[in-house]
Amino acid sequence: MGNTLQKKPNENLEKEEGEGNGSSFTCGICMESVAASKKFKNKSLCTHPFCQDCIARYIQVKVQDDNIAKIECSGLDCKHNLDPFACEPVIPASLFSKWCDVLCEDYVLGFERSYCPNTNCTAMVVNECERSGKVKKTQCPNCKQWFCFQCKLKWHAGYRCEESGNLRDRNDIVFGQLAETMNWARCPACGHCVEKVKGCSYVLCRRVCFPSFLLVIYSLTFQEFKIFMIKVVFFFLFNLLFFRCKTRFCYK
């Protein structure tokens, strides 16, 4: 007597097996009796009794109207999400494609992203490795071209992002590539390249930064020219002593 009133642990499993033998079930959404062959199965996540037609309409509302990526099961107090691949056979292909787009957009929102500057590509590249924003040199997985992840321009070897937009001749480009190959560091103040030979990575830039001046020589006598040259020599010696960059920075 007691055994007949006690709920069996495998009751749901036995019920599902019975449904597979041609029985019907009551859909939890439309509350109608539906053939067991029309029951939606959310893989192994949950086993709420919903028909395929109701689930298809439910997904359509969530995706097309509400633009929701992670769709929860409509079962009462159920916290499981619907498996997209379990839903694919019961929804139209266009709806499944739209759902995939929404899922991708929802996924990349949590990551830093950039777009390939190649006008024939413009593929989106997601930074899944670093969250600090320090990643720069990036290869587009689509067109295989290198570009800067931060300034979103073609890769500017040896130049900072704020300099990458300036027009440069071929010599500048070759020098930048050489600086990158030789692993030279550039002073953040004056842009002078520094090569580390030995010692620590704490560097003092010793570049002489001469002030800009305009030198105009008209007709000078020999005596005036000698006085002028003496002034020029003292000018350069003075700047050599007092007009060094003296910026301290970490080599890498």
N, C-alpha and C positions, 0 to 999 in steps of 0.2 A: 504493500500500500504506500509506504513511504517512498519507495523507489519510483513509483509512477508519478508522484507530485514533484520530485526533485528534477531541476533543469539539468539536462545532460550537457557536458562541456562541448561535445561535438555536434550539438543540435544544428548550429548554423551550417557546418560542413555537410551534414546529412541532408539538410534542406536544399543546399546548392546542388548536391548530387541528384536529388529528386527532381530539381528544376531542369537539369540536363536531360532527364528522361521524358520530357514532353509536358511537364506541368507548367503552371503560370505563377506569377507573383504580382503583388500590388505595388505599383510605382509610388515612391515616397513624394513625388512632386505633383503628378496629375491625379494620383489616387485611383487609377484605373487598373484593371486586371490586364496584364501584358504577358505574352508568351515568354517562356524562360530564354528562348533564343535571342530575344530583344533586350536582354538585361545588360546594362553597362558594367564592365569590370575594370575597376581602377587598379589593375595589377594586384599587388599584395599590400597596398597601402590601407585600404578600407573596403568594406563589403556592403555598403548601404544599397538598398534596392531601388535603383533608378533605371528607367528605360532609356534607350539610346536616343530617342527623339527629344526627350526632355533635356537630357544632358547637352545635346547639340544646340538647342535653343538657349540654354543657360550659358554656354560658352560664347555664343554669338553676342548675347547682351553684354557680357563681361568684357569681351575683346573689342567689338566694334563700337559700342556705346560708351563704356566706361574706360576703355584703353588699359585694362588691368592685365598685368603679366602673369602673376602668380595667383591662380584661381583656386580658391578653397572649395572643398567638397560642400555641397549644400545640405549635408546631413546635420542634424541638430547637435551642436557642441562638438562637431568634428573639426579638428585642426589640420587635417591632412590636405595637401594640394592635389589637384587633378594632374595625373601624369600626361603630358602632351602626347607621348607616343601611344598611350592607351586610348587617347581620344581621337587620334588621327583617322582610324577607320570609320568613325561615326560622324565626322564633320566634313563639310566640303573642302576641297583642296585649297581654294582661295582663302577660306577662313583659317585653315591651318597655317598657311603662309603668312597671313597677317599676324597671327598669334606668335609665330617664330620671330617676326620683326619686332614685336613689342617686347618679347623676352630678351632679345639681343640689346635693344635700347635700354631696358631696365638693368641689364648686366653691366654695360659699359658706363653707366652713370656713376658708379662707385670708383672708376679708374680715370687716371689722367689720359687724355687721348689727343691725337693730332691727325692731320690729313696730309697725304703725300702732295708736295707742291707740283708734281708732274701733271701738266694740263691734260695729258692723255690717260691719266690714272685716277688721281684724287681719292685713293683708297684710304679708309680710316684705319689708323694704327693705334692700338691700345697698349698703354704701359702697365703690364701686369707684374713687373719685377720690382720697381722702385716707387716709393710713395713720396720721396723727398723732392721731386722735381729736378733732380740733377742729371737725369738722362738727357743726352743731346744727340750724339751721332747715332742715327737709326737707318736701317735698311728697310725699304718698303717690301713687304712680303709678296706684293703683286707684281710690280714692275722692276724690282731689285735695285732701284736707284737709292743712293744715300742722300739723306737730308737731315736738317737739324730739328729735333723734336720740339725744342723750345720756341725758336723764332719762325718755324714752319717754312723755311727757305732751303734751297739746295745747300748741301754740306759745305761750310766755309772753313776749310782746313787752315788752322793757324790764326784764325781771326775770331774775335768775340761776336756775340749776337748783335750788339749795337753797331758793329762795323760791317755786318754782312750785307746790309742793304746798299752800301756804297759801291759805285762802279769801280772795278779794278782791272788793270791790264793783265796780260798773260804773266809778266814777271811777278806781280803780286801773288797771283794764284800759285805759281810754281814755288815761290818762297814760303807761302802758307803750307803747302804740302810738304816741303822740306822740314819746316818747323815741327809739323806733326810727326813726321817720320823720325826725326832726331829727338823727339820728346822734349823740345825746348818749352820753357814756360815764359809767359809774357807778363811784364809788370802791369798790374791793374791801373796804374796811374799814367805812365807815359807810353806803354805798349812796347817797350824795348824787350827783345828776346834774351833770355838768360839760359845758359846751359850749366847744369849741375855736374861738377866733376867729382867732388867728394864732400863729406861733412853732412850736417843736418839739413833739413828741408826749410829752415827759416832763413830767408834771403833778404839782403839789403841791396836794393837797386842802386848802382853807382853811375848810371848814365848821366852825362853832362847835358843839361837842358839849357842851351843858349837862348836868351831872349831874342825875339825877332826884331830886326832893325833893317833900315833901308840905307844902303850905301850908295851915295851919289858922288862921283868925283868929276869935277869939271877941269878947269885948267889950274894946276897947282905948280908952284915953283918947287925946285929940288929941296930947298930947306923946309917948305911947308909939307912936302911929301914925307920927309924924314920924321917930322913931328907927328904927322898923321899915323905913320906906321908904328911909332912908339906907343901911341895911344891905343892902336888896335891890339898890339901885343899885350899891353897891360889889361885891356878889356877882356881878352880871351883867358889870360891867366887868372884874373879875378873871377870870371865865371867858372873856370875849372875848379876853383877852390870852394866857391860859395853857391853855385847853381847846379849842384847834383840833385838827382831825383830823390834819393834817400828814402824811398818807399819800402817798408818792410812787408813781406808777404810770404805765404807758404808756397814752396815750389810746386807741390801737387796736392 
